[in-house]
Amino acid sequence: MMAFTLPDIAQQPSRLPGTLSWVGMEGIALPVQLAGSQVNANVSAGVSLEETCARGIHMSRLYTALDALEHQPLTPTLLHRVLAAFLESHQALSENAYLTFSGEVLLKRDALISPLSGWKGYPFTLRSQLTPSGFKVELDVAVGYSSTCPCSAALARQLIQQAFAEDFEEIPLTKQAVLAWLGSEEGVLATPHSQRSVAHCSIRLAGNDGIPLAELIERIESALGTALQTAVKRIDEQAFALANGQNLMFCEDAAKRLDAALRKMADISGYQLKVVHAESLHAHDAVARSEWQW
């Protein structure tokens, strides 16, 4: 049997001259080590196509270069090395290389008071690129929390004051009578409206030692004070109600808290944030944004 050389159509000159800003693959399944655990990531890998007469890139070279990411934690240094390998394998074809990871990291979360705990998922996106202008890494994460409206809390208090004045207009004001009233449905005549909210934060990394995903999540939840819970008992639910009652905030308040917290974060060169309060009063959302050096 005669041996034939397998054709490489991508090496043939293109009949359609021109350049492309991004060519590659999306939806690559890859296990990576991030935030101290293995994450099943969805990866996009690509390069620019600068050679006007080239018909295509070598996608298999990008795919095999991803092998270096499986067995060690993701770091900016490692990402830079893989992106450099992308460009080295496409000399004379490409000037820019891109690598993006998306997925959900699971972190164990303790209940507020009881010994219960559970897992909570945090969606993230990690974007990196190597171009003639330099190397860039950006990390996005979405963190859920509860927010209670200060305006509705004030209105609820006013209704309770009014009901108290009316109910005790002719009733002797004794400690036992007041305690009984406070424990009745009349004592909780109105409640503030709360909503499940989400903080979307993007940071641009300035260091090379690690990807601070867990640290970023911790900083966000600490700044907001009412992170969504996992497993709870009634004592935890009561503590959560107390935290919400003592932590009233508009979307503007939440954005300002995060802005102050992110400015204290080491090894970042910029950030962008958006908070979304999915209102229970309105059919629309309340949103606030902030950024620094973005």
C-alpha positions in Angstrom: 0.0 0.0 0.0 1.3 3.4 -0.9 1.9 5.9 1.8 0.3 9.3 1.3 1.1 12.5 3.2 -1.9 13.8 5.0 -3.1 17.2 3.5 -2.9 20.3 5.6 -5.5 22.6 4.1 -4.9 25.3 6.6 -1.4 25.8 5.1 -2.8 26.7 1.7 -3.1 30.4 0.8 -6.5 31.9 1.4 -8.6 33.1 -1.5 -10.1 35.6 0.9 -7.3 37.9 2.1 -7.9 39.7 5.4 -7.1 39.6 9.1 -9.2 38.4 12.0 -9.1 39.7 15.6 -9.9 36.3 17.2 -9.9 32.7 16.0 -10.0 29.6 18.2 -12.2 27.4 20.2 -15.0 27.9 22.8 -16.6 25.5 25.2 -13.5 23.4 25.9 -14.0 21.2 29.0 -11.0 21.4 31.4 -10.5 20.6 35.1 -8.4 23.4 36.7 -7.3 24.1 40.3 -8.7 27.4 41.6 -9.6 28.7 45.1 -8.1 25.6 46.7 -10.2 23.0 44.8 -10.7 21.5 41.4 -13.2 23.3 39.2 -14.8 21.9 36.0 -14.1 25.0 33.8 -15.4 26.0 30.4 -12.5 27.4 28.4 -12.1 29.6 25.4 -8.7 29.7 23.7 -7.9 31.8 20.7 -5.3 34.0 18.8 -5.5 36.7 16.2 -4.9 36.0 12.6 -2.6 38.7 11.2 -1.2 37.1 8.1 -3.6 38.3 5.4 -2.9 35.3 3.1 -3.2 32.6 5.7 -6.3 30.5 5.5 -6.4 29.5 9.1 -4.7 28.8 12.4 -3.5 25.6 14.0 -6.3 24.9 16.6 -4.8 21.6 17.7 -1.7 23.5 18.9 -3.8 25.7 21.2 -5.7 22.6 22.5 -2.5 20.7 23.4 -1.0 23.7 25.1 -3.8 23.6 27.6 -2.4 20.4 29.1 -0.1 22.5 31.2 -3.1 23.9 33.1 -4.4 20.6 34.5 -1.9 19.7 37.2 -1.1 22.9 39.0 -3.0 25.8 40.5 -3.9 28.6 38.1 -1.6 31.7 38.5 -1.0 34.7 36.3 2.5 33.3 35.7 1.1 30.0 34.4 -1.4 31.8 32.2 1.3 34.0 30.7 3.4 30.9 29.9 0.5 29.2 28.1 -0.4 32.4 26.1 3.2 32.7 25.1 3.1 29.1 23.9 0.0 30.0 21.8 2.0 32.7 20.0 5.2 30.7 19.7 3.2 28.0 17.9 1.7 30.6 15.6 4.8 32.7 14.6 4.2 34.9 11.6 0.4 34.3 12.0 -0.6 35.8 15.3 0.2 38.8 17.6 -2.5 38.4 20.2 -3.4 35.4 22.4 -6.5 35.0 24.5 -7.6 32.5 27.2 -10.8 32.6 29.2 -12.2 30.3 31.9 -15.7 30.3 33.3 -17.4 28.1 35.8 -18.6 27.9 39.4 -16.4 27.4 42.4 -18.0 25.7 45.5 -17.1 27.0 48.9 -18.2 25.5 52.3 -20.2 27.9 54.4 -21.0 27.6 58.1 -24.4 28.6 59.5 -24.5 31.8 61.5 -25.0 30.1 64.9 -25.8 26.4 64.7 -23.1 23.8 63.8 -24.7 23.3 60.3 -22.9 24.0 57.1 -23.4 23.7 53.4 -21.9 24.4 50.0 -22.5 27.5 48.0 -21.7 28.1 44.4 -20.1 31.3 43.1 -20.0 31.9 39.3 -16.7 33.3 38.0 -15.0 34.2 34.8 -11.2 34.5 34.4 -9.9 36.4 31.3 -6.3 36.7 30.2 -4.6 38.0 27.1 -1.1 38.6 25.8 -0.7 41.3 23.2 2.1 43.6 22.0 0.8 46.1 24.5 1.3 43.7 27.4 -0.2 40.9 29.6 -3.6 41.3 31.3 -5.6 39.2 33.7 -9.1 40.0 34.9 -11.3 38.1 37.3 -15.1 38.4 37.6 -17.3 36.9 40.3 -21.0 37.1 41.2 -21.9 37.0 44.9 -25.5 36.8 46.2 -26.7 38.6 49.4 -29.8 39.8 51.1 -30.7 43.5 51.2 -33.4 45.2 53.2 -34.8 48.6 52.0 -34.2 51.4 54.6 -37.2 53.3 53.2 -39.7 50.4 53.8 -38.2 49.8 57.2 -38.9 53.4 58.2 -42.5 53.2 56.9 -43.0 49.9 58.7 -41.8 51.4 62.0 -44.2 54.4 61.5 -47.1 52.0 61.1 -46.2 50.1 64.2 -45.9 53.3 66.2 -49.3 54.4 65.0 -50.9 51.0 65.9 -49.2 51.1 69.3 -50.6 54.6 70.0 -54.1 53.5 69.0 -54.1 50.2 70.9 -52.8 51.7 74.1 -54.8 54.8 74.1 -57.2 53.5 76.8 -55.3 50.4 78.0 -52.9 50.8 81.0 -49.3 50.8 79.8 -47.8 47.9 81.7 -44.7 45.9 80.9 -46.6 42.7 80.5 -49.2 44.3 78.2 -46.5 45.8 76.0 -44.6 42.5 75.8 -47.9 40.7 74.9 -48.6 43.3 72.2 -45.1 43.0 70.7 -45.4 39.3 70.5 -48.8 39.4 68.7 -49.6 40.0 65.0 -50.6 43.5 65.9 -47.0 44.2 67.0 -45.7 43.1 63.7 -48.3 45.0 61.7 -45.8 45.8 58.9 -42.5 44.4 57.8 -39.8 45.9 55.5 -39.3 44.4 52.1 -36.1 42.5 51.4 -34.7 41.1 48.2 -32.2 38.6 47.0 -29.4 40.7 45.5 -26.2 40.1 43.6 -22.8 41.9 43.5 -20.9 41.6 40.3 -17.2 42.4 40.8 -14.4 42.5 38.3 -10.8 43.0 39.3 -7.6 43.5 37.2 -4.7 41.6 38.7 -1.4 43.2 39.2 0.5 40.3 40.9 1.8 37.0 39.6 1.5 34.7 42.6 -2.1 33.6 42.5 -5.8 34.1 41.5 -7.4 35.6 44.6 -10.9 34.2 43.9 -11.7 33.0 47.5 -10.2 36.2 49.0 -12.4 38.4 46.7 -15.5 36.5 47.7 -14.7 36.8 51.4 -14.1 40.5 51.0 -17.4 41.0 49.2 -19.4 39.0 51.7 -17.7 40.7 54.7 -18.4 44.2 53.3 -22.1 43.5 52.7 -22.8 41.6 55.9 -25.8 39.6 54.8 -24.5 36.8 52.6 -27.0 34.2 51.4 -27.1 31.1 53.7 -27.0 27.4 53.1 -28.2 25.0 55.8 -29.9 26.8 58.7 -31.9 26.1 61.8 -34.4 28.5 63.3 -31.8 30.1 65.4 -29.8 30.8 62.3 -32.8 32.2 60.5 -33.5 34.5 63.5 -29.8 35.7 63.4 -30.2 36.3 59.7 -33.3 38.4 60.3 -31.4 40.4 63.0 -28.5 40.9 60.5 -30.9 42.3 57.9 -32.6 44.5 60.4 -29.3 46.0 61.5 -27.9 46.2 58.0 -30.4 48.3 56.0 -29.1 49.3 52.6 -30.0 50.8 49.3 -28.1 49.6 46.2 -26.1 52.8 46.6 -25.0 51.8 50.1 -24.0 48.4 48.9 -22.0 49.8 46.0 -20.2 52.3 48.3 -19.3 49.5 50.8 -17.8 47.4 48.0 -16.0 50.3 46.5 -14.3 51.0 49.8 -13.5 47.3 50.4 -12.0 46.7 46.9 -9.7 49.8 47.2 -8.0 48.0 50.1 -7.3 44.8 48.1 -3.7 44.1 47.4 -2.2 43.2 44.0 -5.0 44.7 41.8 -4.6 47.6 39.4 -8.3 48.4 38.8 -11.9 47.2 39.4 -15.4 47.5 38.2 -18.5 46.6 40.2 -22.3 46.4 39.8 -24.9 45.6 42.5 -28.4 44.5 41.5 -31.2 44.6 44.0 -34.0 42.5 42.5 -36.8 44.5 44.1 -39.8 42.8 45.8 -41.7 46.1 45.6 -41.2 46.9 41.9 -41.1 44.8 38.8 -37.7 46.4 37.9 -34.3 46.2 39.5 -32.3 48.8 41.5 -28.7 49.0 40.2 -25.6 50.9 41.2 -22.1 50.8 39.6 -18.6 51.9 40.4 -15.2 51.6 38.9 -11.5 52.5 39.5 -8.8 52.6 36.8 -10.9 50.4 34.5 
